[in-house]
Amino acid sequence: MARSGPWRHACSDLTKSYHEAALTATFYILRQSGPTAFVLKEEGQDKHVKVFIGDPHQCNCATHQREKDLCVHICWLLLKKFRLDKGNPESYQLGLVQREITALLQGTQLQNKTEKQSTDILFDGRSLLQQRHVTQDDVCPICQEQLLLKHQPVTYCKFGCGNNIHIRCMKIWADHQLSTGETVIKCPLCREDFGTSYALNQEVR
């Protein structure tokens, strides 16, 4: 498949600055529409941005609209969500073709592959899954920070996949879902019912 723009053979100083900013900033994934379309919110900011990873990458932030280049939001997704190294040439291209996108997604699916294990504990008539043990490689699917490095309380998906998520991040995710008219809070990883907003609020306390 032909690329929409020329291949970049070097990372510009501007893109390097966005890489550094992305690696130190805290963003939250509020919604994911399909495998490569996201709504992000930066910590401390009220405004949301819509980002699409493709060919070309797109973001509705003022920087991207003005410069028609990469922005911190696109770089954050490439480096934090999709785990590209900043030295990887794919991390500073204006877009990625389908085979490159497919490889990114396959890598993400391997990271999130889990087995479901039910327990005898019942909640609201349903069996609760066992909480997965947190490993060194586990990241919060919303802020993309390693769970063991960022010392924050975690909750987990009790009915779908058993994966761990920062309680604070899950509350931000849930509040956004409910504000858009959703009636069921869904896990950001497996898209199954995560649980009630009441139960989540109890964990926040």
VENWO-V642224 format. One line per field, one symbol per residue. psi: psi as a letter, one per 40 degrees, with the letter a starting at -180 (. if undefined). burial: b if it has 24 or more other C-alpha atoms within 12 Angstrom, else e. A space follows every 10 residues. Layout:
# VENWO-V642224
psi=???
burial=???
This chain:
# VENWO-V642224
psi=hiidiihhei hidddddddd ddeeihihhd ihhadehihi hiheidiiih hhhagiiiie idddddefai iddddddddd defiieehde eeieihiddd dddddddddd dehiihhiie hihfeihiii hihhidehih edeeihdedh giiiaiheed eeiiihdddd ddddddddee eiehhihede eihdaidddd dddd.
burial=eeeeeeeeee eeeebbebbe ebbebbbbbb bbeeebbbbb bbeeeeebbb bbbbbbbbbb beebeeeebb bbbbbbbbbb bbbbebeeeb bbbbbbbeeb beebbeebee ebeeeeeeee eeeeeeebbb bbeeeeebbb bbbbbbbeee eeebbbbbbb bbbbbbbbbb bbbbbbbeee eeeebbbbbb eebbbbbeeb eeeee
